[in-house]
Amino acid sequence: RYDYEPGLGIGEIEIAELPEAWLSRLRPSREASGDDGAAVEEVLYELELNDQGNGKRVVELCSEDLRFSPDFGEWIVWNGQVWVIDKRSLAKRQVAKLAPPFVEMARREANKTIRGALYAEAEKVQGMGPAKATLEAAKAHDRMCVEGKRLNARIHQVCVENGILDLPTGTLLDFDREAWFTQAARVLFDPNA
């Protein structure tokens, strides 16, 4: 099983900090947008205001740090070192964090009907029922899913507390999402030992 949560003292994972990162991606530079900076990225603004559209938003905004493993029927999250099973319902909380971008878009929207729809969507995504429907929609995207056979598949490497140890070369590599490790040995690699 891959439900191991390494005791590396990481606490709340980085994905919990996404809203400000999302908001910064919502604010294109004045030079890039050619106006007062009120333009919004297509990924957030032009997708439909429904569970399918929100599922696509989750894929676009969270797929770096959040994936679904169909083999385990679980969401996994990147904690900066390894992928861990989402035992804290962080995936559902990420859906609720779509609300601030919707509110920001609504504040900038001149069209009263669209503004109302954006505020309504901001309110909706904060409920657990809509979060579940949005995550179901996100699961349907290939980019969001990772097969179990990719997890821990690097047989000549070991994830340790301070990086990824390449066994054939004895080289310590940086942590890497694409290595798909779900476990880390509770040791520090010391090349001088």
C-alpha positions, 0 to 999 in steps of 0.5 A: 500500500502507498498510504505511508505518510512520512514523519518528516515534520512537514506539517500542512503541505504547500498546496494549502498556500495556493490561493495567493498563487492563483490570484497572482496568476489572475493578475496579468501585468499591465504590459501583457494585457495592454490595459489596466491589468483587469484581464483574467486568465482564460483558464479561470474566466472562460470556462463554464460556471458549473462542475465541469468547468470547475473541474477543469479549473482544478486541473489547471490550477492544482495538477502540479501538487494534486493528483488522483490515483485511480488504482487506489481510488484516492487523491494524492498530494505533493508535500514537497518531498513525496506524494501522500494520500490525501487523508485531510481532505485537502482536495475538497478544500482546494475546490473551496479556494476557487471562491476568491478568484471568482469574487475577484472576477465578479468585482471587476465584472461590469455586466450585472448578470455575469457578476451575479453568476460569479458571486453565486459560483463563489458561494457554491464551490465552498460547499462539500457537495459541489466540491465532490462533484467538481473533483469527480469532474477533475478526475476525468482529465488524463492530466490529473490521474497518475497510474499506480505503476508510476509510483515508486517505480525508480528502482535505482533511487531512494527518497531520503529526508534530504533528497533522492539518492541515486544508488548507482552514482551515489549522487543526492538529487533534489526532490522531484514530483515527477519521481512519483515517490510516496515514501521516504526513508527516515535517514539523511544521506551523508556523502562523507559517511 
